[in-house]
Amino acid sequence: MEILFLYDRLLQISTRQLEAVKECDFERVEKLTRDRENVTGKICRIMENETFDSESEIFKKKAYDYTEKIINLDEEIKSRLLDELYKRTLRLSKLELLEDF
């Protein structure tokens, strides 16, 4: 089923995105974000297709499992990005304070 392949691809991209965040490789994070948007768009287009069988129990289970894993990765990505933003903001604030003296 093509859609499950796309869900797997989305999970792989999310995992690589978390690795990039951990390495503070923000250019790679941005590229992977675009990749995620493309794959998500493909999934949505398939689901909008009238011939798509969303009632399949196997699909529902696998899609749920993939979605849960992706959500968990997203939470960690978001947390790490906010931590990094906070650290950089603090560093800038300290630099501005030093310049004032």
C-alpha positions in Angstrom: 0.0 0.0 0.0 1.6 3.2 -1.2 0.3 5.3 1.7 2.0 3.1 4.3 5.2 3.5 2.4 4.7 7.3 2.6 4.0 7.1 6.4 7.2 5.1 6.8 9.0 7.8 4.8 7.6 10.5 7.0 8.8 8.7 10.1 12.3 8.4 8.6 12.4 12.1 7.7 11.2 13.0 11.2 13.9 10.8 12.8 16.5 12.5 10.6 15.1 15.9 11.5 15.5 15.1 15.2 19.1 14.1 14.6 19.7 17.4 12.7 18.2 19.4 15.6 20.5 17.5 18.1 23.5 18.5 15.9 22.2 22.1 15.6 22.3 21.7 11.8 19.4 24.1 11.1 19.9 24.1 7.3 19.3 20.4 7.3 16.3 20.9 9.6 14.8 23.3 7.1 15.4 21.0 4.2 13.9 18.0 6.1 10.9 20.2 7.0 10.3 20.8 3.3 10.6 17.1 2.6 8.1 16.4 5.4 5.6 18.9 3.9 5.9 17.2 0.5 5.3 13.7 1.9 2.4 14.9 4.1 0.8 16.5 1.1 1.1 13.3 -0.9 -0.5 11.4 2.0 -3.4 13.9 2.2 -3.9 13.7 -1.6 -4.2 9.9 -1.5 -6.6 10.1 1.5 -8.8 12.5 -0.5 -9.1 10.1 -3.3 -12.5 8.5 -3.4 -11.1 5.0 -4.1 -8.9 5.1 -1.0 -10.0 2.4 1.5 -9.6 4.1 4.9 -11.8 1.5 6.5 -9.1 -1.2 6.4 -8.3 -2.3 9.9 -4.6 -3.0 9.0 -4.3 0.5 7.6 -6.0 2.1 10.6 -3.6 0.3 13.0 -0.4 1.0 11.1 -1.4 4.7 10.4 -2.1 5.1 14.1 1.2 3.6 15.1 3.1 5.8 12.6 1.2 8.9 13.7 2.0 8.2 17.4 5.7 7.8 16.6 5.8 10.9 14.5 4.0 12.9 17.2 6.5 11.8 19.8 9.4 12.8 17.6 7.7 16.2 16.9 7.4 16.9 20.6 11.1 16.2 21.1 12.0 18.3 18.1 9.8 21.2 19.3 11.2 21.0 22.8 14.8 21.0 21.6 14.2 23.9 19.2 12.6 26.0 21.9 15.5 25.2 24.3 18.0 26.3 21.6 16.0 29.4 20.9 16.0 30.2 24.6 19.8 29.7 24.9 20.5 31.9 21.9 18.2 34.6 23.2 19.9 34.6 26.5 23.3 34.7 24.9 22.2 37.7 22.8 20.8 39.4 25.9 24.0 39.0 27.7 26.0 40.3 24.8 23.8 43.4 24.6 24.3 44.0 28.4 28.0 43.7 28.0 28.0 46.2 25.1 26.1 48.7 27.3 29.0 48.8 29.8 
